[in-house]
Amino acid sequence: MAPSGSRDVQLTSIAGGRDDDADDLEEVRLLDSYDSRDGMDDGGMKRIQVRVTGMTCAACSSSVESALCAVDGIVAASVALLQNKADVAFNPALVKAWKRKTLSNSTECKILPEASTTGKPPHGTLVGQFTIGGMTCAACVNSVEGILRDLPGVKRAVVALATSLGEVEYDPSVIGKDDIVNAIEDAGFEGSFVQSSEQDKVVFEVVGVHNLIDTQVLEGMLGSIKGVRQFRFDQISGQLDVVFDPEVLSPRYLVDGIEGGSNGKFQLRVRNPYTRMASKDVEESSTMFRLFMSSLLLSVPLFFMKLVCPHIPMIYSLLLRRCGPFLTVDWLKWGLVSIIQFVIGKRFYIAAARALRNGSTNMDVLVAVGTTASYFYSVCALLYGALTGFRAPVYFETSAMLITFVLLGKYLECLAKGKTSDAIKKLVELAPATALLIIKDKGGRSIEEKEIDSLLVQPGDLLKVVPGTKIPADGIVTWGSSYVNESMVTGEAVPVQKEVNASVIGGTINLHGVLHIQATKVGSDTVLSQIISLVETAQMSKAPIQKFADYVASIFVPTVVSLALLTFFSWYVAGSIGAYPEEWLPENGNHFVFALMFSIAVVVIACPCALGLATPTAVMVATGVGANNGVLIKGGDALERAQMVKYVIFDKTGTLTQGKASVTTAKAFTGMQRGEFLRLVASAEASSEHPLAQAIVEYARHFHFFDDSSASNATDNNAKELKSGWLFDVSDFIALPGRGVQCLIDGKPILVGNRKLMTESGIDISDEVENFVVELEESAKTGVLVAYDNIVIGVIGISDPLKREASVVIEGLQKMGVRPVMVTGDNWRTARAVAKEVGIQDVRAEVMPAGKADVVQSFQKDGTIVAMVGDGINDSPALAAADVGMAIGAGTDIAIEAADYVLMRNNLEDVITAIDLSRKTFSRIRLNYVFAMVYNVVAIPVAAGALYPSLRIKLPPWVAGACMALSSVSVVCSSLLLRRYRRPRLTQILEIVVE
């Protein structure tokens, strides 16, 4: 994903203060600190920040920065890729009408008006989900997508056949969700709104409203609550939709107001959108089952009259009695089939009509054409027989069985598609139903515990979690100690100990002790909700290979209709000129009937259902299986790229290593006592927030006090006491990015950092010190030099242990034909030592975080598919630049945004699982296409009668209908076999025999 000149890059002013840049956790440039820039307002200069969207890698940010600096009046500009922001210092007198600036050849950048702190920010886009009923094949999907994309204000629209869902990104200032639903329904499909990214709407299920008076009371209460903008209550379903002002009102306050104001008569429960979607799936399956059973029950008498009654003389004689112009049996058949054709099969006519109205053709058109031809031919044959006395064969049974088998196929598809979405259902079931809220008085004492709906938990709430219950929201432990089972989210089976200040994940299970937690993330911001959203979005995505199926579907139906007409005229003309003997004709039949049956069979058997289901069902199952194994896949396109990966580039720190730096060696060279040496170093590093600096301070503290507690877990008061109690006073502290830190202690300079810092400061490094540092680096450790009063007084060795599975995973990838590469900012000696230990031959060292994307792009020059594995923080530019980005560790918003795969467990084995699952999925997709395409390639000629002259083999229309229905089911069942996927064992990949 190299930067493209055609990308849209958009700048938006940001109100409020500037956020700090994300911490750089790269291990080298050891003890680097972060550049803290002060605001600039000298000489009439002004500093603002703007939002930058559309950047994907370091090259994009460099391009934007260069273009900004080229504008007259702009003094300085710094672009932060990860934050999508630019910090700009400019002279307002020179920059007056800055509206648009071309950043590159064809990339346009736009600055939007600055958001006012008092007014509301300009509307952005919302992402809404809609259920779309009535879609039967890929042609329907193409039709709906085209309709949605043509709507004004719609930026993007994706429709998934397998889930019957549409995801629409739209501008609410131009178009509303009701307009989108109306557009779907105007096209002849069933549409309903599910949920959107807007934060000011909530859906409740109301209990206690029994009549019109209760409804009026409820509406009166809602109208009197300040902050309620609009509401809509459906008395039949009990659903209440409320749009509110989040700055004035919260959902919990609304619930308390309604329930308290009605003295408990009305009970409100927040409706989970995923639960509503699951109920729609059940409803669709129930509808299809009801229609299928109705058609089947009416079809059984037809076959009874055709096959059984002729062998029962008494009943058969009754059926052959004449009743008016027709026989009794004809009246019965006509009546039963008319109900099947026009009552039960009405949905096919409606769907076919809307497809034709929208200028497209789909499966319903073929079913409607085939069954209508069979039905009306039979009616015409009856009328012809009544007028002439010649009894021609009728095919009412064909029409009835066609509809019955199609409905059976749709019902089985509903069941199968329901199975593919089991992953989301299981994830939804993890969400806790209720939470125990602790209410405190002004003095901070607990006065009450109240059970509330977990969906009503707000950030900052104090919650009590008793043993055996689910944690209701993401948060921080404020009191208590326990073990928590996080396997349902992280995949790790071993319970994790949780104490004060430890973070917890909503949906995980508290095993032993009582915990008090303070909620930090609720609703859609929780880890579990993000996982559900990722899985759902992935299941809606389309793999590039599906474009082939969509294209074929768009031309398939017209082609089949043409083939059916060609089949009819070929057989009819051949019979008229005597090209085949008369004994081929059915009893009392003619050439017209003979040719018509072949053409109907072609129409029915060629329905493209299987083709449209081949890819999405496999992707749905794969994303669900991945989620169950701790691998979150963003979509079908990610799956398709991952199965072709040739290079996997690993970040070192936090990916190949554990990411927990620790001091292994501390040596003084000037005769200074070790304790005094560590005290000096810790004093200098105490002001730095770099993780390696914290490791040094922790080591020094433990050396002095033999205290096992981590400095990073100390409270603020303890930290202040620590600094004032035993550390030296520090002045003029300066962080030097890429080199280290410097400050003054007792008026003498002290420097802590790498060789570059010492060299630039003119400090000589003796051979003894250099040899010691080299020895550390060759043993995969990093040496930190310490100079005091311009003399190197010692060296500290820091190591970051490798993950235990690193070496076998690297060997496993090589066995799979994937070449591993390591990229790091550390020095070459340390990098080579680590690479040798894990078995990686290709190393890129001394690479700053922004340069990792360039390393990725260097491997992509010949079109090779490259994967990047990083910790999702400082590796985001490289994750975005790679063809397949894999963020290891459950984590951060940056990881979710930048990566294609999120590996929830902090385990490198999931890299192998991700690649292996992708390969298995696309093998299944290819097999599905073989089932779908070969089926049509073989079946259509047979249905057209190609084998009849030589082998007397033909497919009656009702048999063709059965084959068509079962073909799509076979494709879905083929995809469902992916549910049996088991993550590969390294012992099998490495061919290790375990006795």
Secondary structure, DSSP 8 states (H G I E B T S, - for coil): ----TT--EEEEE--S----------S-STT----------STT-EEEEEEEES--SHHHHHHHHHHHHTSTTEEEEEEETTTTEEEEEE-TTT-SS--EEE-SSS-EEEEE----SSS------EEEEEEEE---SHHHHHHHHHHHHTSTTEEEEEEETTTTEEEEEE-TTT--HHHHHHHHHHTTSEEEEEEES-SSEEEEEEES--SHHHHHHHHHHHHHSTTEEEEEEETTTTEEEEEE-TTT--HHHHHHHHHHHTTTSSEEEE--HHHHHHHHHHHHHHHHHHHHHHHHHHHHHHHIIIIIGGG-HHHHHHHTSEETTEEHHHHHHHHHHHHIIIIITHHHHHHHHHHHHTT---HHHHHHHHHHHHHHHHHHHHHHHHHHS------HHHHHHHHHHHHHHHHHHHHHHHHHTHHHHHHHHHS-SEEEEEEE-TTS-EEEEEEEEGGG--TT-EEEE-TTSB--SEEEEEEE-EEEE-HHHH---S-EEE-TT-EE-TT-EE-SS-EEEEEEE-GGGSHHHHHHHHHHHHHH---TTHHHHHHHHHHHHHHHHHHHHHHHHHHHHHHHTTSS-GGGS-TT--HHHHHHHHHHHHHHHT-THHHHHHHHHHHHHHHHHHHHTTEEE--HHHHHHHTT--EEEEEIIIIIB-S--EEEEEEESSS--HHHHHHHHHHHHTT---HHHHHHHHHHHHHHH---S-GGGS-HHHHHHHHHHHS---EEEEEETTTEEEEEETTEEEEEE-HHHHHHTT----HHHHHHHHHHHHTT-EEEEEEETTEEEEEEEEE--B-TTHHHHHHHHHHTT-EEEEE-SS-HHHHHHHHHHHT--EEE-S--GGGHHHHHHHHSTTS--EEEEE-SSTTHHHHHHSSEEEEESS--HHHHHH-SEEE-SS-THHHHHHHHHHHHHHHHHHHHHHHHHHHHHHHHHHHTTTTHHHH-----HHHHHHHHHHHHHHHHHHHHGGGG-----HHHHTT----
